[in-house]
Amino acid sequence: MKTIKVITKTALQTKQLAEKLAGFLFAGSLITLSGQLGAGKTTFTQGLGKGLNIKKNITSPTFTLLKTYQGDLPLYHIDAYRLEGLNQDLGFEEYIDADGVCVIEWSHFISDLLPKKRINIEINILEDDSRELLITANGKEYERILDKLCIQ
């Protein structure tokens, strides 16, 4: 397990970080995002989408739970916010280890469904309205991605 901390001053910087990360992802990549409402989880996902050459506007899937976007790799964007305490099978497992990149906002609500190998990003709002992103890689392939992200 490896963790880095990145501070972004603007939403654009958050998107640029995510766009850079997207260049290192592979089919079957899993990214979980946590942070309070308005922290920038969807903003981060928009940057990932740009890095995956997705042309469609990425919006929060809060009311649909899952949105799929086509780019260099498919992007499966899941919002688990409304799933707290829900004990039924929603079929998310098929997207978690699929042919694209799976991003899950509010992943702690479905943590028992998630594999340990993944990138977890905790986004915190700082006093000056900048963002602190704690990026943790679990698993060798994700640690290599983090190393590449730090080098460039």
Secondary structure, DSSP 4 states (H G I P E B T S, - for coil): -EEEEEEESSHHHHHHHHHHHHTT--TT-EEEEE-STTSSHHHHHHHHHHHTT--SPP---TTTSEEEE-SSS-EEEEE-GGGTT--S--STHHHHTSSSEEEEETGGGGGGGS-S-EEEEEEEE-TTS-EEEEEEEESHHHHHHHHHHHH-
